[in-house]
Amino acid sequence: MNSERIALYGAKLDQLRGKGRLRALRRDSGADFTSNDYLGLAASPSMREALTAAVERGVPAGAGGSRLLRGNHDEHEALEEEAARFFRCERMLYFGSGYAANLAVLSTLPQRGDLIVHDYLVHASAHEGMKAGRAELVSAAHNDAGAVEDAIRAWRAAGGIGVPWIVVESLYSMDGDRSPLSDLIDIADRHGGFLYIDEAHATGVNGPGGIGYSAKLEGRDNVIVLHTCGKALGVAGALVGGAGVICDFLVNRARPFIYSTAPSPLQAAGVRHALTTLTREPERRARLHDLIDFGNAEFSARFGMAGSGTQILPIIIGDNIRTMRIADRMQSKGYDIRAIRPPTVPLGTARLRMTITLNVDRPTIARMLEELAGVIEEERA
Ligand SMILES: Cc1ncc(COP(=O)(O)O)c(C=O)c1O
């Protein structure tokens, strides 16, 4: 009886295998061309020292409860205050992950009768939040500000009287391209709406001092930002920034915030260290941008097309199985490159998503791209 029940899952996995969509966990090994640890902070000696010092001054491993109960620690509050100054937000709220933060914000803030127009390519966690909420949803073509405004106009014309929300990423995780934020804020202003910007991949890397692309929208009460802390900041968690009343509302109503043990205070101490490092060591970002420019130049020399211009360099292969074969061959040559397949990316756009981080150097980037060009050529044949 039991084995029949289990067989069902096995059969579903076989179907995934047949479509080239089966996943399995694989250890990190080889030169890092896949992590989002852009500034090389996660395993840096200074992060280790900061966490050791936090342990020694008595910061606990676990929060012991929800933030609304006994789980609210000095480290969380200190982080939120420092982060609000750093990211130039009126207030910030720390969540255990970007996934939880997107789920919380998008299921809680847009109300019944509101409209959310989201970019077609926003992250899975944003989709989960929007689906769990009560607002009407419209998907707009990627980076098409005109399509966003058309959707709002059509909704108003059909009698929509709530608030329109625009949901985007500032730097897209699987494509490495940038959102037209200035056009989008104009649209939000024109229609009395909010702009929600997931800065996950820009946090710590882009904008003045690494504060993200939303820096130029500082001080606006209709902008809400998400800065994740598990990518360039090298730790984990996420900070939602916006007007004080918005953060108070989340504390009162966001179920993923309320009904969950608060993030480890040690984790918060690590994020505080990352923010301090960004301020004290601007040369880290300068080195990263130098590598990004180098990587993009080498990329266009090898592949005869422009790279994204950012730290995320995708090559769309299309076919799932071929993409996996190329990634496997690169892994066996010592380069950690992963195949990204549907449903993470749209059907028919399986790709190699390469990242440039301070965990590699120029010669390794140049060698990897040369070998990759060779492998792709052979797999074409
Ligand atoms: C654009 C974007 N938003 C949100 C998340 C989720 O963040 P976290 O990994 O902290 O849960 C990710 C990470 O994969 C992401 O790429």
The ligand as an SDF file (V2000), in Angstrom:
LIG
                    3D

 16 16  0  0  0  0  0  0  0  0999 V2000
   14.8580   38.5230   -7.2720 C   0  0  0  0  0  0  0  0  0  0  0  0
   14.8350   37.6800   -6.0460 C   0  0  0  0  0  0  0  0  0  0  0  0
   13.9710   37.9750   -5.0720 N   0  0  0  0  0  0  0  0  0  0  0  0
   13.8950   37.2380   -3.9480 C   0  0  0  0  0  0  0  0  0  0  0  0
   14.7250   36.1610   -3.7510 C   0  0  0  0  0  0  0  0  0  0  0  0
   14.5990   35.3430   -2.5070 C   0  0  0  0  0  0  0  0  0  0  0  0
   15.5790   35.7300   -1.5960 O   0  0  0  0  0  0  0  0  0  0  0  0
   16.1540   34.7000   -0.5200 P   0  0  0  0  0  0  0  0  0  0  0  0
   17.1270   33.8300   -1.2530 O   0  0  0  0  0  0  0  0  0  0  0  0
   16.7650   35.5590    0.5280 O   0  0  0  0  0  0  0  0  0  0  0  0
   14.9890   33.9140   -0.0110 O   0  0  0  0  0  0  0  0  0  0  0  0
   15.6700   35.8400   -4.7170 C   0  0  0  0  0  0  0  0  0  0  0  0
   16.6180   34.7190   -4.4980 C   0  0  0  0  0  0  0  0  0  0  0  0
   16.6760   33.7370   -5.0890 O   0  0  0  0  0  0  0  0  0  0  0  0
   15.7140   36.6000   -5.9110 C   0  0  0  0  0  0  0  0  0  0  0  0
   16.5650   36.3010   -6.8900 O   0  0  0  0  0  0  0  0  0  0  0  0
  1  2  1  0
  2  3  1  0
  2 15  2  0
  3  4  2  0
  4  5  1  0
  5  6  1  0
  5 12  2  0
  6  7  1  0
  7  8  1  0
  8  9  2  0
  8 10  1  0
  8 11  1  0
 12 13  1  0
 12 15  1  0
 13 14  2  0
 15 16  1  0
M  END
$$$$
